């Protein structure tokens, strides 16, 4: 039953995105995926299972995690003029992966 609920929520988000993409305010579709659904879950789990300092560390790391997402968006913005959409998305996803790897590597080095 839990899996059905999660699938239903995912489908609802896709429907909302599709509906927004058809409106005159289509750009709002870029905001919907950024609702902090998973962040809320992660912060609740860390907050309940670990110390307040650990929760605050998780929050700060989350703030830094905006950088890989920004790199994804910037890369996609540049690439859509140069490649097909699918290739642009793939390149942007790789850019995000590289940026996220660098972020985690730097974080681990300075946190220990």
C-alpha positions in Angstrom: 0.0 0.0 0.0 2.9 2.4 0.8 4.4 1.8 -2.6 1.0 2.6 -4.3 0.8 5.9 -2.3 4.3 6.9 -3.4 3.6 6.0 -7.0 0.4 8.0 -6.8 2.2 11.1 -5.5 4.8 10.8 -8.2 2.1 10.6 -10.9 0.3 13.6 -9.3 3.5 15.7 -9.6 4.0 14.7 -13.2 0.4 15.7 -13.9 0.9 19.0 -12.2 4.1 19.6 -14.2 2.3 18.7 -17.5 -0.6 21.0 -16.7 1.7 23.9 -15.7 3.8 23.5 -18.9 0.7 24.2 -20.9 -0.2 27.4 -19.2 1.0 31.0 -19.9 3.1 30.6 -16.8 4.9 27.5 -18.0 8.1 28.4 -16.3 6.5 27.7 -12.9 7.0 24.0 -13.9 10.6 24.5 -13.0 9.7 25.4 -9.4 7.5 22.4 -8.6 10.3 19.8 -8.6 12.1 21.9 -6.1 9.5 21.5 -3.4 11.5 20.0 -0.5 9.7 16.7 -0.3 12.8 14.6 0.1 14.5 17.2 2.2 11.6 17.2 4.7 11.8 13.4 4.9 15.6 13.5 5.3 15.6 16.2 7.9 12.9 14.5 9.9 14.8 11.2 9.9 18.1 12.8 10.8 16.4 15.1 13.4 14.7 12.1 15.1 17.6 9.7 14.9 20.7 11.9 15.5 21.8 14.9 17.4 20.8 18.5 16.8 24.4 19.2 15.6 24.1 16.4 13.1 20.8 17.8 11.8 22.4 21.3 11.5 25.3 19.8 9.6 22.8 18.1 7.2 21.0 21.4 6.7 24.3 23.2 5.9 25.3 20.5 3.5 21.9 20.9 1.8 22.6 24.6 1.4 25.8 23.8 -0.4 24.0 21.2 -2.5 22.4 24.0 -4.4 25.7 24.5 -6.3 25.5 21.2 -8.3 21.9 22.0 -9.2 22.9 25.5 -10.4 25.6 23.9 -12.5 23.1 21.5 -14.0 20.8 24.4 -14.9 23.6 26.6 -16.3 24.9 23.7 -18.4 21.5 22.9 -19.7 20.9 26.6 -20.5 24.0 26.7 -22.6 23.7 23.2 -24.2 20.1 23.6 -25.5 21.3 26.0 -28.1 24.0 23.6 -29.3 22.6 20.1 -29.1 19.3 18.1 -29.2 17.3 18.3 -26.0 18.1 14.7 -25.0 21.8 15.2 -25.4 21.7 18.5 -23.6 19.9 16.9 -20.6 22.5 14.1 -20.5 25.4 16.6 -20.6 23.7 18.6 -17.8 23.2 15.5 -15.7 26.8 14.6 -16.1 27.8 18.1 -15.1 25.6 17.8 -12.0 27.2 14.4 -11.2 30.7 15.9 -11.4 29.8 18.9 -9.3 28.1 16.7 -6.7 31.2 14.5 -6.6 33.5 17.5 -6.1 31.1 18.9 -3.4 31.1 15.6 -1.4 34.9 15.2 -1.8 35.5 18.7 -0.5 33.0 18.3 2.2 34.5 15.1 3.5 38.0 16.6 3.4 37.0 19.6 5.5 34.6 17.9 7.8 37.0 15.4 9.2 
